[in-house]
Amino acid sequence: MREDIEQAKQKMRLRSRSSREIKYLAEHLWEGERVERLARGSCGKGGGLVVLTDRRLLFVLEGRKRRASEEFPLRNVSSVEWAAGLVLGKIVVLASDGQAEITNVNKRAGREIADLIRNRLGLASPAPTPVAVPPDDPDLNDRLRRLGELREAGVLTREEFEGKMARLLRPG
């Protein structure tokens, strides 16, 4: 197995259900293309492998009777969205040549893939401006700390976190 595929596989959760896609992944890659991240997911009617390479986002399905792939070269991607539930989430990719919704993606892996694409495309949101919290409000400090812990644990999306922070820090 290629070294880049092996390294991405080691970072992946639920490898066993994607073994067929991983086995044939090199056949779907362009010459010189390197695999960075892998995740299990569903696109359309089938479950398969979400692959982020240095050049594109790829969904690969390798069934016994059906073989399919859908690709989004990163140069054509205009935006990528991430939405998470309790355990799984979905990646929505908007590109000049279409749109794809990849569902049932592991929460941590999906967010990581979406963030890597955003960073590569320069779409990452700027770091929030630090807000000075009055030291005489320990309850607010505690709520802000807990909110940050929920964001770090992956319970809250970036959008949910920012909305709740804005409400907590709103004057009056």
Beta strands, then each sheet from edge to edge (+ up, - down):
strand 1: 35-43
strand 2: 46-53
strand 3: 56-62
strand 4: 67-73
strand 5: 77-84
strand 6: 88-95
strand 7: 98-106
sheet 1: 1+ 2- 3+ 4-
sheet 2: 5+ 6- 7+
end
